[in-house]
Structure formats: C-alpha cells, structure tokens
Amino acid sequence: MTSPVNIYEISRIRDTKAFNIVAGHQAQTGRTRTQYHEIESLRIVADAFVRAGFGVADCDGFFFGFSIPHIGKEFDLLKFTGERCLNIELKSQPIPKRQILAQLLKNRYYLMHLGKELHLFTVVTDTFSCYKLTADERLEEIDFFEIASVSRLFSMSYINSIDALFKASEYLISPLDTPEKFIQGEYFLTQAQEKIKREVLDGIAKARNHAYFHITGNPGTGKTLLLYDLAKTLSATAPTLIIQCGRLLKGQKRIRKAIGGLNVVSVRRLGGTRGFAATARFIFVDESHRMNRRQFESLCATVAAHGSVCIFSSDPEQVLSREERENDIAGEIRRLPLGGEFVLSEKLRMNRELSTFILRLKNIRHRPRQRESFSHVSLSFANTLLEAQNLIAYYKAKGFVFINYTRSKWNPCPFDAFKEDFDTHHVIGQEFDKVVMLMDNSFYYDENGVLQGIPHPSPDYLYPNMFYQGITRAREDLALVIVDAPELFGHIASILEEIRN
C-alpha cells in the first residue's frame, strides 16, 4: 500500500541511489527511479515551504511520484484531506506555458472524479516561476506564497492512503459503452496508446500509396479505444470507415451519426459497402481476427485498388470458433507489406488481481510473480441447475452482468436453461465492472494443467475461448459458479488456497 512521505526529510538526501532507496522505503513502493534534477527540484520546493514558515511536520503527508495503476499517469506531488486535493507539478527547466496548461488540465481530468476541491499548481524550479490552474481552466502565474497558503489547509487531518482513491476503470472509457464521452473527447489515451498513435500517424504521412498497419494486444489492453481515436482524428481530414467484425451496438451507431466523415459498419455488410470503402481514404478493422478469408481478401483488393490506408486490430487468442482459428486472419495480416505492427501489452480493463487469476485459470501450473489476495474473485458451487439459477440471481442482484455461452442453433446444451444478459458473441468490445459466468463438466484440466473443453453442440464453437471472451470483459469483479463439477471446482479452489498460503 502506497504511503505518503515527508518531502523535507527525503529532499535532504543528495545522493541519488540513497534517495531512491529511502524514498521507496517510506512510500512502501520499493526503490524509486527519481533522477538527480528531480531531487533538486523537490529540495528547492521544500526549502521554499520552510521560508514560508512551514515546519518539518508541515511537509509531511505528500505522495511523491504516484502513478495510477495500469494508466501510467504520474503526479509529482499529491496531498489530500477529506474535502480537498493538492497537486504540485515540478519542472526543473522552463517549458512552454501551453505544455504546463495541458498537463494541469490532464491532471484535473484524472483528479476530478474524487469529488474534492482541487488545487493544481506547477513550479518551475530553475526560474522559480509558479502557476495555477484557475476555475475557468486558465493558466495564471502566481507567487509561491499562494501555493504555501493553500498548502496550509492540508497540514492537519490529511489522508494517509491513496490506493483506494484511484481505479483504472474510472478513467478507461469504451467508445462502444460510453459513446458520448468518446464523441466529446472526455478521455485521455495512456502513454503506450499515445506512442502508437504517433507512430501510426507518422507511418501514414510517409505512405506514398496504399498501406497496411496492424495493432495487436490481449483483451483489455485498449485496442478498440486507440483504433476509434485514430479513426476520429483522421476523419477530420478524409472520409474514414470503421469495419466492426461483429454486431453493431448502439454506441457505434451513435458515433456514426455524431462524427462527420466517419462511418461505422458491420463486416457482414462489407460486400455492400464497397462503394464507400472505395472512397474512404482510411479504413479501420476492429476485431479483424473474426473476418473470413473472403471478406479479408475482398477488403485488401479494395485497399490496393484505391490507394487506401487500412489499420487492422486483432487478438488471435480471442477466436471463438474453429473456422476463425483455421482462417488465421492475424497471420494473413502479418504476411501483408505492413507499414508497422504495434503491440499493446499492459492490461487496462481489469485490475492486476483479475489478470493474474485468469492466467492461473488458463493453466493451474502457472506461477505468478506476485501473490494476490483475489479479494475481487468469488467462487461458488451449485449441486443442481436450480441452485445455479439461484446463485446467478443472487449475483445479478449485486450488480453483476451474467454472460452465458452462445447457443447452438441446432442442438441443446446444459447452459440453455439460464437466461443471460449477454452471450459470448454479443460482448465483443464491451466491458463491465462485474461479471458472473458458469462452468460445468464441459470444462476440465488436461495432464499439463491447461483448461480444456468438450466439443460445443455447435462443433465450430470452442468452449474455452468463449469462456475467456466472457471473463475478460470484467474490469473489477469476477464471480464463477461451478455446476455439479466437483473436480473442476477443486482445481479452481486450489488457486485461491495456494495464493493465501
């Protein structure tokens, strides 16, 4: 758990190595990576507080270099009371005021969800120039004594715990689920997403004819938001098309209506959209691993014939059927003359605890680097279908979304007895805070500890893949109800026992 530090105390340390050891020890984060010029900036500000009449104790309670988990957004100094939030950014050298303003506005976005009175400042320690973000979002140059005056409000009854204040899910929007925020630009990309966006735009600018780009990543890494953000950016310059490899949701239809120059269609209409594709300069394909070969080849022919730019997004591990696996569209994309392939690796949608648990579910012999309490995982056993239905109803009453397995059009399966909120084919690209799913003897672990599944009543569907599609929709909490499968239940329960021991 991250702890605050006393900025006067740690800023007395001049040796970089010793500073990082002691600062990390006080913050309980392990050794920090603070550079010498950052230490000097901290010392200058701490000395300024002393000149303003602060005692050493008044310099206590600051969170130094805190980074929001999964987001990568870092703050130099934060301090909280029950009603207020203080943020001071440190710059060792002068930078353009527009950059200072942009950073403080971004900080305001990340802090405003706390519901506290915000006080946001920047200190350029080389010139000792001080700035604040005003209520009407302007940058105003001020004297340091104003910062000191505000900081006095935080000298008593400050908050010692920060981790519970920030959840990645508070900042991660989905264009499909929260289209209005996306349309209004009420979001920020992570550092990794921003880097890929710059590289894709640079690659497009250098393309002389048609070009292909490929963005890959596991579930929850932010592929869809990055893809839609790129499409929105480029639609301001030329006609742009997003092809969704799945059913269109209300959010996508809202985006299509609200953003001029940007059309969103289902891949099923690809044959009927060749006219638009032929006039679109930029074509984006989300969940491209779900395309069939005819659709893929038709699209590539259109791109080549009309000199378009096509950006694919895929996750080969999320194929739901044997046909998708055999098509290997991600492999076909890699055989194109790519202008670049970019990988998003950090999971954003779910917390680290869920990510670790899912890795253990996939392979019970997997050993995580860090122990987790799995406090956001619930595991229940049902002896009968009726008991399972009761447990599903219980979780739904607690705000969980029940994701069931896609039904067969021809043959019955045990999960048909349950009425779902969504099936696994209709949650593509969506995310939910809480998810509950069922498992039964359709699943088992093989001799290597890998989760396997019996054939689905629709022979083309893959039970394990549909299961992963469902559970990776969860952002915060996951519940599993195991129906009349004691051996399977015992294996999964052992995951919780091993971590606790």
N, C-alpha and C positions, 0 to 999 in steps of 0.2 A: 504494500500500500504506500503510495507516494506521500511523503511528509514535507512540511514547509521547512525552510532554512532561515537562519539569521544572516542577512546579506552583509551586515557589517563584519560579523565574525569570519565568514568564509572569504570575504574580499581582502582580508589582511594577508592572505596566503599568496605569495608572489610566484612560487614555483608551480608550473602548470601541472606536472604529474601529481604533486601532493594535493593541489587544489581539487583535481578531479576525483581523487580517492576520497578526500574528506567531504566534499560536496555530495558525492554519490552516497556516502555513508549516512550523512544527515538526512538526505532526501529518501533514503531506503530504495534507491533505484539501481544500485550498483555504480560502478565507476562512470562518471560523466565524460563528455568529449569536448569540454569547453576549451577554446583557444586563448592564447595569451591576450590578444587585443580585446576579447570579450571579458576576461577577468579584469583588465584595466578599466573598461567602461563601467563594470559593476562597482569597482573601487571608487571611481570618480563620483558616481551617484550616491554611494553610501556616505562618502565624505561630505557631499552636499547636504544630505539629510542631517548630518551632525552639525554642520554650520547653521542649519535652520532650527537648531535647538533640540534635535532628536537625541535620546539616549540610546544605548545599545539595545535595550529591550524593545524600543520602538521599531527597530529594524528586524524584528522577529516576524514570523508568520508569512513569509513570502515563498511562493512556489517558483522555483527558478528553472527555466528551460523546459517547462511542462509541455508535452506533446499529446494531443488527443489520440488515443489508440486507434489504429487502422487508418486514420485520416492523414496523419503526417503533418497536421497543423501545429506549429510550435509557438509558444508565447515566451518572451524573455522573463517578465515578472508578472505574477498574478497574486492578488490577495483578496480575501472575501470576508464579509460579515453576513449575517442573516439577510440583510436588505441591500447590500452594496457589493460591487465588484470593481477592483482597481487593476488596471493593466498599464504597465510601463514598458515600452519597447526601447531598446538601447541600440544606437548606431555609433560605431567608433569613428566614422568619417562622414562628411556631408554627402547626401544623396538628393536627387530632385524632390521637390515638395510633392509632386504628383505621386511619386512612389510611396512617400510617407502617408499621404492621404489614402491611397489604395490599400495599404497594409492595415491601417486603422479601421477602414470600412470593412475589410475582410474579418478583422478581429471582432468588430461589432456584430457581424453576422453570426459568428460562432458562439458569442457570449450572450446574445440577446435572449436565447431560449431559456436561460437561467431565471428570467423574470426578476432580475435585480437592477438596481440603479447603476448604470455603467459610467465609469470614469476612465477614459482612454487617452494615454499620453505617449509621446515619443521624445527621447532626449538624445541629441547628437553630441556625444561627449567631447569630440575634437574641438568644436566651437562652443560647446555648452549652450546650444540653441534648443529651446523647448517648445513643444507643440501639443495642442489638444484637439480632439475631435469634438466639435460643437453639437448641440442638439439637432441642428438643421444640417448636419453632415458636412460642415466646412472645416478646413484646417486653419487653426488660429495660433499664431506664435505668442507665447506667454513667458512669464518669468518662472523660474524653478520654484519660487516660494508658493506659487499657486498649487503646484504638484504637492509640495510639502503640506500645505494647508489641507488639501483633500485627504492626503495620506494619514493625517492625524485622526480622521474619522474611523480609521481602521486599526488604531493602536490597541483598542480593547475589544474583547469578545470576537476575535477573528476565528475563522473556520480552519480546523487542522486537517481536514480530509477533503481531497479533491476528486478522487477516482469516481465516486458515486455521482458527481455532478455532470459527468460527460459520458454520453453513449454515442457510439458512431452512428447508430440508426437515427439519431436526432438530426443528422446533417446529410444523410445519404438519401437523396430523392430518386425516385424511379419515374422516368417520363411516362411509363405506362400507367402507374398507380396515382401519381400526383402531377398530372399534365399542366395544371395551372401554374404551379411553381416553376416547372420547366419553361413554359411559354414566357413567363415574366422574368426569367433569369434569376430566380431566387435560389441559387445554388452555387457551389464552387466545385471545381474539379480538384482531385488530390494532386500532389506533386507528380506522381507517376503518370496520371492521366494527362496532366498539362504537358509533360515532357513528350509523351507520344503524340499528343495533338500538334505540338510544334513540329515534330519530325515528319508527320504525315503532311501537314501543310507545306513544309519545305519541299518534300518529295513531289507534291502535286505541282508546285510552282516550277520545278525543274523538268517536269514531264513534257515532252515535245509532241507526243501523240497519245494513244490510249495507254492507260497504266492500271496496274492492279496493286492493292495493298492488303495486308492480312493482319487482323488484330485477334489474338487468341488469349485464353485465360480460363481458369476453372470457374465454377459457379460462384457468384457473389463478389467477383473482382472488379466490377464496374464497367464491363464491356459495353452494355447497352447504353448507359448514360454517355459514355465517351462517343459512341457511334452517333447518337442523336445530337449531341452537342456539335460535333463536326458537321453533321448534315445541316443543322440550323445555321451555323456560321457560313457555310458555303452556299446555302440557299439565298443568301443576300447578294450573291454575285452571279449566280447562274441557276437555271432550273435543276432541281435536285429530287431524287427519288429514293425512298426507303422501301426495300422489299422485306416484309416480315415473313419468316418461314414458320407460319402458324396462323391461328385465327386472330383477326384484328380485334383489339379491345377498344372500349370506349375512349380511353386515354389517347390512343393513336388516332382515332377519328377526330378527336378534339384538336390535336396538334395539326393534323392535316387541314382542318378548317381555319385555324388561327394563324398559321405561319405561311405567308405568301411565298410562292416559289418552291414549296416543299410538299411533295405528295407522298402518301404512305399507302401501300397496297399489300395484300396478301400474296404470297408466292403462288397460290393457286390461280391467281389472275394474271400471272406473268405472261401467258400466251396472249391475253387480251390487252396487255399494256405495252406491247412493242412500240406502238406509236409514241407513247410518252417516253419510253426508255430511249428511243432513237433521238429524241430532242433533249434528253436530260444530259447535262454535262457531267453530273456527279451521281453515281448510283451506289447506294449502301445496302448491304445484305446482312440482316441480323439473324443469328442462329443458322448460319449458312450450312452447317453440317446436316441440316434436315432436308436440304434440297435433294431431288432425284437427279440422275445424270442428264436426263432430257432437259430439265429446267436449267441446270448448270451450263450445259453446252450451248443452249439457246441464248442465255444471257451473255456468255463470253463472246459468241458470234456477234451479238448486237454491239457490245463494247468495242470490239475490234473494228467493226464496220463503220462506226460513227465517231471514233476517236474519243470515247468517254473515259472517265476515271471511275474505277469500281473499287470500293473498300468492303472487304468481307470481314465478318466477325464470326468466330466459331469456337466451340469447345467439343473436341472429338470424344471426350469421355462422357458426354451427355446424350449420346444417341439412345433412342428409345426402342429401336426395332432392329432386327437382323438386316433388313434391307438398308437402313441407314448405315449400319456398320459395314456392309459389303460395298456400298456406294463409295465410302471413304472420300467424301467431298473435301474434307480438310486436306487430305493427301493430294487430291486433284488441284486444289488451290496452290499448294506448295510447288506443284510442277509448272505453274504459270510463271512468266517472266516478271516476278514481283519487284515492285519498286521499294518494298520494305515489308518485313514481318515484325510485329511488335507483340510483346508478351506482358500481360498484366498478371502479377503473381500474388500480390497481397490481397487476402480476402477482406472485403469491406462490409458485405451484407451481414455476416454473422460475427459474433464475438469469438475470441480465440478458444474459449471453452467448448463451444459447439463445434468449431472446426476440428479440434483435437478429438472430440468424441466421435465424429463422423469418420475420421481416419481410423480410429480403433474399431468402429463398426465394420468398415470395409475389410479390415484384417486384424483379428484379435491378437495377432503376434506383433503388431506394430507397437513400438515403444516410443512414446512422446518424449521430447527433450525436457519438458517441464511438467510437473504434477498439476493437475487441475482438480478442483472440488466437484465439478459438474453440478453445481447448485441450480443450473438452468435446465437440467435434464430430468425428466420424470419417466419412470418405468413402471408399468402396471401389468398384471397378469389376469387374464379372463379365462375361466374354465369353459364357458359356453358363449354362443353368439349373443344371447340376451345380456350376459354380464358385460360383454364387449360393447354392446349398444349403450348400456347404462354408463359405462366409463367414458365413451365418446361424448355422450350428452353432458356428462359432468365437466369434461374439458371445454366443450363448446360454451357452456355457461360461464366459464372463466375467461372467455375471450379467445380461445384457440380456434384456428381455422382447420377444419378436417379435410385433408387431402386423401382421396381414395385412388385406387388403381384404375386406369382406363379399362372400361368393359370391353368384352368381346362382342362383336355384332352377331355371332352365331352360337357360341357355346357359353353356358353359365360358369361362374367361378364363385368361390366362397365369399368374396368381398361384395358380391351383388346385393347382399342383404343389408348393406349400410348405405344410407343416403348422405352423400358427400356435399361439401361446399364447392369443391372443385375436384376434377380428376387430374391425373398427372400430365395429360396432354393440354390442359387448359390453364396451367400455371406458368407456362413458358414465359420468362421475362418478368414475372411478378415476384413480389416479396411480401412477407407478413411477419409481424412481430412474434406471433406464437403459432406453432404448427403441431398438430397431432396426426399420427399415422398408425396404421395397423400392420401387424406381421403375424404370420401363422406358419404351418408346416410347408408352405410354399417356399420358405427360405431355410437354408442350412449352411453350416460352415464345412468346407472341404478339409482334406488332410493337411493343407497348408495354412489353415486358419482364415481363408478368404470366403467372404459371404457369397453364396451362390443361390440360384433359384430354379425351381422346377419349370417346365415349359408352361407358358401362359396359354389359356384357352384359345387366344389368337396366336398361332405359332410364330408370327413375326415379332410379337412384343417380348420384351425382356424384363422380367420381374425386378432384378436388382437395379437395373438402370432407371426404371420408373420409380423405385424406392428412393434412389439418390436424387432424382429430379424433384421429388416432393420434399424430402427433409432439408435439402439445400435452399429451399425457399424461406427458411426460418432465419430471423435476424437476432432474436433474443432468447426464446424459449422453445424447447422441443419436448414433446411427450410421445412415447411409444406404448401402444397397447398390444401385448402379445397374446394371441388367442390359441389356447389349447396346444401349446408347443413348449413343454417344459424344458426340453434340452436346449432349444434356441434361447429361451428366457434365461437359463442358467449361464450360457456363454456371455450374453449381454450384461447380466448382473455382475459377472466377474470383472467386467471393465470397471465398474464403479468400485468394487472391492479392492482391486489392485491399486487404484489410484489413491485410495484412502489409507492403505497400509504402508 
